[in-house]
Amino acid sequence: PLFFFFFFPFLLFARSSASFFSASSSMSFTPPVHPSAVGGTSIDHIDLAIEEGVEGGDGLGGGKGAGAGAPSLPHKLVAGTEEHRQCRWVVSEALAVEGSRALALEPQYAALGKVPHAAVAAQVACDGAPPTRREGRCFGAPLPLHSCSGLPVYVFGQFELSSPGREVLLIPDAAEPRSLSAVAWNRALFACVAAAYAALLKGLPRMLGLPTSTSSPGSMYGFWPLSASVAHEELLPLLLGPLYRSLSTQPLFLAIPRDLEDGTSEPASRRQRPVLRRLEDGVVCPPAVSGELHQFVQTHFTSFDLPPSLREELLTLAPPGTRPFSPAELRAYLKRKLTDPKKREKRLAHRAWAGMHSAAFCLELLDFCIGDLQGGGAKGGFANLVGLLLLPLASGGLAYVGQASRGGEPHVVATVQQQTLLPHLRSRFVSPECTAHETLGAYFLHNDEFLRAARLQSVTLSFFAQQLQPLQMQPSATYLHTVWQTMGRSAGGAIKPTPEVVELFGSKT
């Protein structure tokens, strides 16, 4: 195949310490012909097993093929060989993709014998284990170039190069008259690169035997390119954009099916078995979704088990079908599942909802739900929180945000110290964890817009005075001293005995 013309010179060039290699293909191909005889495109895969040794060996070795589907090679170590390794490569080729065929038929390129052919090669195993490094692979034209592509695969093609630097030309250079035609050819050739790369990634799950319950996503997704790693920003629109758009419609995204609410339809071993799904079939969790919240999402949604870097790449490029897990989606899900009283009690008794019995976890959910409501980020603002069963109470249990207490009065936001001063209001107090929360505390204590939307009562001096009057309580000096300390601590300064304060609390103020 034409690929051997590209790939084997690279091996000879790159292996300065090797004295031999052998290769065998699990498939046979007809060498590509000139594009004038080709109608459309041709994408093929080739699986190579390569054996290497250091200088001093004088023969070829062999052994079992590396992995499923690899060819069987004879294996024999000879005298003088210090090291013997077996490497497995997966190779994909593409010919005359999109506009590259028409361009190759133009006189200026046809006269040069240009063939719109590209190949992508990935080393998937070395001595039966994944390779230790994938970044920094180079281009080949067909011999390897000094410039690094930043891709985790090798890319080969009849690229036009700059002189004398021998770089793949992707931007016209005013100093080189031929650069315009060279850049046009290289950009067209990247359609073949993208097609070959996509075919390689589509074939990896089968070749690596994925998915399995013990498989690591990195074994497959380590070959996916990332914007932060590529050495040339021109590769983003030329390669990464088309590549991810092509992959998004394929079942290549590792997911753990959501837990079933009845807990009896499937055994746990089957529920946790990973599957490959299309991008539109699940949610992609942003970096903010972590810890217990991430576990909750995996239990209740079909979410993808992807490396964090790949998740961020998908959220950045947003190929068709990308569905970021958002606060709006969580709010809608919680309202849909927990609004009906009968279904709510049944669901909260199920292990999938066990986290809802923890005030800390409910506040974690509330913290995420509020994420897109700050500064008028969503229509309706904080009113979108009303109806969420996420308000932990001091007496235990949960209340819906915006719901009045059993007595018909609003729930009260108070710190631990404030709650000890008004013990008769325990049934109305929200959990003190609300005010102590790292991020939500500021909303409960100081955000009037949030308090109004959630119909919560904050503790003020006038509220203190109002609560003492029904009790016909004449506050002692010690009690008032505690009130001043507590309220002063909340207000960030000492409470001064103004006429208003004296009027509220009496002469003992």
VENNORUR-V63149 format. One record per run of one state. SS is the DSSP state (H for helix, E for strand, C for the rest). FROM is the first residue (numbers start at 1). TO is the last residue. If there is no record, write none. Layout:
SS/FROM/TO + SS/FROM/TO
This chain:
C/1/1 + H/2/14 + C/15/17 + E/18/25 + C/26/34 + H/35/37 + C/38/41 + E/42/54 + C/55/62 + E/63/63 + C/64/72 + E/73/73 + C/74/83 + E/84/95 + C/96/99 + H/100/104 + C/105/106 + H/107/110 + C/111/116 + E/117/126 + C/127/128 + E/129/129 + C/130/137 + E/138/140 + C/141/143 + E/144/148 + C/149/153 + E/154/157 + C/158/160 + E/161/161 + C/162/167 + E/168/168 + C/169/178 + H/179/208 + C/209/217 + H/218/221 + C/222/233 + H/234/247 + C/248/252 + E/253/256 + C/257/267 + H/268/271 + C/272/273 + E/274/277 + C/278/278 + H/279/281 + C/282/282 + E/283/284 + C/285/290 + H/291/300 + C/301/302 + E/303/304 + C/305/307 + H/308/317 + C/318/323 + E/324/324 + C/325/326 + H/327/338 + C/339/340 + H/341/348 + C/349/350 + H/351/357 + C/358/358 + H/359/369 + C/370/373 + H/374/376 + C/377/380 + H/381/385 + C/386/390 + E/391/393 + C/394/397 + E/398/399 + C/400/410 + E/411/413 + C/414/415 + H/416/421 + C/422/422 + H/423/428 + E/429/430 + C/431/431 + H/432/436 + C/437/440 + H/441/446 + C/447/447 + H/448/454 + C/455/455 + E/456/458 + C/459/460 + H/461/469 + C/470/476 + H/477/491 + C/492/498 + H/499/505 + C/506/509
